[in-house]
Amino acid sequence: MRDTRETGDRTTSALPWWDIGFDVHGDAVDERQGDRVAEAVREAGVRHLVVLAHTAHHEPGLTERVDARCRALFAETGGTDSVGLLGVRWPSMCFARPEDDRKERPADTGLTDTDLAGLGRVFPEGEATLARLLGLLDERPPGNGPLDDVGIALRRLVEQPLDTPVHAYGTDLGADVLPQTDPAMLIDSPTQVCEGFAEALDAARQETDGVEERSPERFEEAQSGSGAPEVSEHGTLAETGTAGPRPADDPTQRLSRPESLAPSERPLRDPRAESVPDRVWDGARQLLCQVASYAMRRHAGLVGERGLAPLLRSLAEDLPDTRVHLVGHGEGARLVAYAARGLGPGERVASLCLFQAALSHFAFAEHLPQLSGGGALAGLHRRVKGPIVCCYSHHDLELGLFFPLACRRIGDGALLSGAGRTWGALGYDGIQGLDGSPALTLADALAEGALPSSGYVGVDASELIREGGPPRGAHYDVFHQDLVRLVRAAGGLA
């Protein structure tokens, strides 16, 4: 456990910060870290412990900078007395933007040295496979055969024995989680999948240029009374009965159509073809990014429910007068949400704030349109005393464009709705399928008394979270004082 109360500049020296860590299996890196945190929190007189989870852990210097910015924002936005921060370190990474750190490694992969270090953390047992994969992305050899090799290497990186617990966290939807629920991007023709992601990259560039021309968001209420559609005997819900804010427009028409990333009607290519366009190899690089994100989403659920949740339970027993607040971004939001799910009956955290969450927008729904069962986090409000705040932005292309494409499953062509609707992200268009949860703008949410005392609330922060170029858009544009003020309002922090 790292205690940073005596480090940092003057603006943050009064705000204590501690770290805890977990490996890819959800095991604590230090068996006594919970006891040490409890002792330190008690000694510091902390009454509000804010647990923060993000993905910038592939390079120590970057982690320190991100943590310092979070710490400074808390110090700038309110009182620091009795407030402490607890960072969650876990095997995760965030890919550098194309313009960042290119001087480190100007290779055709477009990956920096810190990216490579991050991949090693996400796939700690895949060193040899990663080396072969990165060699292919660097060399871009002719023919479609090498793209098949890319697909094989990516499958090798994520494959796990069938009895491995991580399989339970591969999807947020449906009653059954089976090995064959691996995403279609790992199963379809690699050449066609890479072409699909190349098209998505083109769409990301166009979306960034034309974002101001999109139609406005709309909100749809679920039907009620005698005209409301009934839930089927299998637990499915008609699309017309699904409440929630609808996105302004899909970033690409592909998300509106019920087809796979690699349409089956496209004929197979000759594996002896002399060349593959560079844009398809760019798609292969993006495929690697999305497979790494998929692996992190699985790890996040595992680490949250089987690693962080037991530690939270221990802290609650040792610190009965300290309120614990969970805050996460991206896959880190997924981690803290599953940590809340892992608490037992009668065990609750004080508040939960999710920013640009890499979760299904149906994760909290009791019933799903066209799918049996409910969301994986249905009933989560029973584990949180205060509000569950879900902050989203329509300018987040990582979640609005690539997340649903990467989540597609084999057989999705039989569904009536497109990938953007079936597999959309909570951090892109907010809470779906949950009637009665308010949807507020960020400005409205920050008004005194605007947040509900408990239950779910969606907060559209598109006016603030909007900066960032392709391919990820505004996914990382979250270092804002108003977002920390939202955390303070949700948790009742002065």
N, C-alpha and C positions, 0 to 999 in steps of 0.2 A: 504494500500500500504506500502511495506517495502522498505526503502532506506538503502542500505548497503555501501554507499561510505566511511563511517568511520570505517568499519569492514574489517577483512581479513588481510593478511600479506602485506609486503611492496611491493611485486611484483604486487599486484592488487589494491592497495589503490587509484591509480589515475584513475581507471576505474569504473565509477558509474554503479550501478545495482539497478533496481527497480523490484517489483513484482506486478502482477495483478492476480486476481482469478475469477473463474467461477464455478457454481455448475453444477449438471448433467443436468439441464434444459437449460443451456447456460446463466443463469442470473448472473450478476456481484455480487460478494460477498460484494462489496462496491459500492454503486451507484455513488459515487464521485471519484472513482479511476482514471478514465480517466482525469478528471480535475487536480487531484493531480500530475499525471504523466506529463501532459503537463507543469504544472508550474515548476516541478522539472527539466525537460529536458531543459526548457528555461533558468532556473537559472544556470544550469551546462554548458551551451554553447554547447550542443550536436548537431552535424550536421548529424551524422549517428547513428540512433537508430536501434539496432539489436534485433529483437523479437525472443526469443528462446522458443521452446516447446518440452518437453520430457515427459516421463511417470513415472519418479521416484518420485512420490508424495505420497506414502503410509506411509511414516515415515519421520517426519521432519528432523531428523539427516541425513538420506540418501539424501533428497532433498538438504540440505545445502552442503553436500559433492560434489554432482554432479554439483551444481551451481558453487561452488568454483573452480572445475576443469575446467569448461567452461570459467570462468572468467580469470583464470590463463593462459589458452591457448591463449586467445585473447591478453593478456598483453605480452606474450612471442613472439608473431609472428608479431608484428608491432606496429605502433604508437597508443597511447591511447588518444591523444588529440582529442577532439570533437567526441569521440566514446562513446556510452552508451549502456547498455544491459538491456533488459526488459524481465523478465521471466514470462511465463504463467503457473499458477498453476490451475489444474483442476482435477476432480476425476479420477485418473488413478493409475497404479501400474506396476511394472515389477517383475516377479517372480524371486526369488533368484535361482542361480544355485545350483545343488544338493550338491556341496561341500561347499557352503556358509552358515554360521550361523546354521549349523545343531544342534549345542549344545543348541540352543534356544528351540527347540521342537522336540525331536527325536521320532516323531510319524510315523505311517505307511503312513500317508497322504504325507509325504515328504514336508510338508509346514511349513515354519517358522512363528514365531509370526508376523514378518513384513508382510509376505504374507497374513496372516489372517486379519491384519489391512487394507491392501490394498483391499482385497475382500469386506470388510465393506464399503469402500469408493466407489467402483465401483457399489455395490448393496446396497445403503443406506437404502432401505426399505425391505431388504431381510434377516434380522437378524435371524429370526426363521427358515427360509428355509435353510440358510447357516449352522446353528447349526445342523439340521438334516442331511444335506448332508455331513458335515465334520465328523459327528458321524459314518456314513456308511463307509466313506473312512478309518477311523481309525480302525473300528471293522472288516471290510471285512467279513461279515456274509456269510454262505454257501448258495448256490442256485443262480439261475439267477434272482429271484424275487427282491432281494436288488439292483441289477443293474438297473432293471426297475424303482425302487424308485429313483435311482440316476438320471436317465433320466427325470423323472417327476419333481424332485427338480430343475434341471437345466432349464427346460422349464419355471417353475414358476419364476425363477430369472430374466429371460429376457423378459417375456411377458409384453406387454403394451397395453392399449386401442387402438383400430384401428385408432382413430383420433389423436394419439400422434405424434408430429412432428418428433420424433426420427426415425420412420419407413422409412423416406425418405433417410436415410443415411446408410441403411443396405447393399447396394451393389453399386459398381461403374460402373456397366454395364447395358446396355439395356435402352429402352425407357420407360418402365413401372416399377414402384416400387410398389409392392403389398404385403399384409401381407403374402401371401403364398411363398414369396421369402426368408423366413427364411431358413437358411442352413439345409442341410439334416441331419447333425449331431444332430439336435434337434428333428428330426422327425423319422428317421430310428430306428430300433430295438436297444435299448441301449446296449444290450450284444454284438451285432455284431459291433456297432460303437466303443465300448471299445476295442474289439479285433482288429479292424482296427488301432486304435491309438497305441495299443501295438506293432503291426507290424511296425508302423511308428517309434516308439522309437527304435526298433531293427535296422531299417534302419539308424537312426541318429547315432547310435553307429558305425555301419559299415562304414558309410560315413565319419565320423571323422577319422577313421583308414586308409581309402583308398583314401583320397581326392587327393593325388598327382598322382593317377593313372587315373584320369578322362581325357577324350579327350578334346582338346582345344575348346574354344568358336569359333563360326562362326557368321558372319553377313550376313543377307539376305536383298537385295534391293527389293523394290516393283517393279513389272513389269510395264513398261510404253509403250505408243504408242498403235498401233493397237492390239498388243497381250495382252494388260492388261485386266484382268477380270473386268467386269462392276459391279458396285454396284447394287444390286437387287432393285426392287420397294419398298421393305420393309426396305431398308437401310443396308442390310447385305453385307459383303465383303468376297470374296473367300479367303481361307487360303493362297493360292499361291500369293495373292496380298498384303500380310501383311509384312511390313518392320520391321526391328529391329534385335538386337543381339539375337541369340539363345543361351541358356545355354549350358555349356559343356556337361553335362549329367543330366538327372533327378536323384535326390537323391535316388529314388526308382522306380522300373518299374511300380508300381501301378499308378504313376502320368502320365504314358504314355498311359494308357488304359482308354477308355470311360466307366468306371463302377463306381458305387457308392462306398462309403467307406465300406458299408456293402452289399456285393453282394447278390442280391435277390434269387439266386439259392441255397444259403446256407440254409439248413432246420432250422426251429426254434428249439431251445433247450428246454429240459424239465425244466420248472421253478422249479421243485422239486429236481434238480440235487444236489448232496451232496456237491460239492465243485466247486469253480471257481479258476483257476490258478492265482497266485499272479501277473503274468505279465498282466492279463486282468484288475486287479484292478489298476495296474500301468497305463494302458490305460485309466481307468476311471479318474484317477488324471489328466492325460494330457487332457482329454476331458473337465474337469473343467477349466484348463488353457486356452483352446481354446475358450470356451464359454465366459470367462471373457474378452479375447482379442476381441471377436466379439462385446461384449457390449461396450468396450472402443472404437472400431472403429465407432460404431454408435454415441456415445457421442462426439467423436472427430469432426465428421462432424457437429453435432448440435452446439457444443461450438464454432467451428471455424466460421461457417457462421452466426449464430444468436447471438453470444456473442462477439468474437474478431473483426469481420468485422465492426460492428457499432463503436467499440472503435477506430479502425484504421481510420475510416472516421472522427471521432471527432478530433483525433490527427492531421490529415492532415489539418483540418480547423484551429486548434489552432497553429500549427507549420509548416507554409508553407515553411520554409527554411530548414526543417529537412527531410532527406531522410530516409525512413523506409525500412528495410530489414528483410525478414521472413526466419527463419531457424528452421527446425524441424527434429526429429529422430523418426522412428517407427510410432506409432499412433500419436505422436506429429507432424510428417511431414504431416500426413493426416489433422490434425487440422489446420495448417497454410495454406495448399493448399485450403481447403474449406473456410478459411477466405478470401483468395484472390478471390475466386469465389463469395463471398458475397458482394464484392465491386460493386458499380454502374458504369454505363457508364461514362468514363472520369476519374474515380478514379483508381489510379494505385500505387502499391508499387514499390520500386526501384529495388529489386531483390528477388528471391525465391530460396532457397537451401534446397533440400530434401535428407536426409541421411537415407538409409535403410527404405524407406517409406513403410508403411503398406497400400498400395494402389494397385489397379489392374494395371498391366503393360499396359493395354489398356485404362487407365483412360483418357488420352488426345486424343484418337483416335476419328475421326469424324464418322467412320464406323467400325463395329466389324465383325469378321469372325463368321458366323453361328448364329448371334444374331442381332435382330433389334435395331436400334438406335445407338447412339455413347456412348463414355465414359462420365462419369458424369462431368469430368473436361475439356471436349473439348472446345477449344477457350479460355483457361485460359491465354494464352499469351497476350490477350488484357487487362489483369488486371496487367501486370508486365512490367515496362519500360525496365528493363535489362533482363539478361538471367534467364531461369528456369533451374537450375542445378539439375540433378537427379543422385545421387551417389548410386552405387549398388555393391554387392559382391556375388559371387557364393559360398562363405563359410558361408553364413547366412542361417542356417537350419530352424530357426523360420519362415522365409519367403519362403525359397525354398522348404521346405517339409511340414510343418504344415499349413501354410496359405492356399495353394490351397486345401488341404484336408478339412479344416474347412469351406471353402467357397462353396463347392459343393452344388448343389441344386437338389431337387427331379426331376427326368426326365433327368438328364445329360447323362444317358446311350444312349440317342438318338443322341448325338453329335458325330461328327467324330473324334474330338481331345480329348486328355486326360485332366485330371484336371490341370496338370502342365501348359498346354498351355491355356486353357480356363480361369482358375482362378489364373494364376501366378501373382507374386508380383513385383511391380516396383523396390523394393529394392533388388531383387534377380537377375533379368536378364535385367533390364533397360527398356527403352521406347519401346513399341511395337505398330505397326499399324500407325505410323506417319512418312510418307516419308519425307526425307530431313533433319531430325534432326541428327546432327553429334553425333558419338559415339567415345569418346576419352578414353585413359588410363589416370589414375591420373597424371602420369608423364607428359604426353603431355598437359593435361589441365592446369597444373601449369606453362607451358612455357608462357612467356610474349606475350600477345595478342592472345592466343589460344582460349579463350572462345568467343563465338559470342556476339555481343553487345545486342542482344535480341533473343527471341525464345527459343526453347527447346534444351538441350544438355545432353546426357547421359555420365556419367563418371564411368568407370570400375575401382573400387578401390580394386579389389580382392587381389592384391599383398600386400596391406597394411591392409585391414580389413579381417583378416584370423584367428585370435586367439579366441579360445573358444571351449569347449567340448560339448557333447550332453546334453540336446536335442536341445539347441538353436543355437549352433555353434557360429559364429562370430557376432551375431546380435548386441551385446553391445560393440564390439571392435571399438569404434569410438572416443576415446580420443587421437587424434593425431594432431600434429601441422600442418601437410600438409592438413588436412581437414579444419582447420581454415583458412589456406592460401587460400584454394579454395573459402571459403566464402568471404574473403577479395578481391580476384580477381573478383568474380562475382559482388560484390557491389561497386567496385572502392574505397575500403578503403585503406588508405596509410599503 
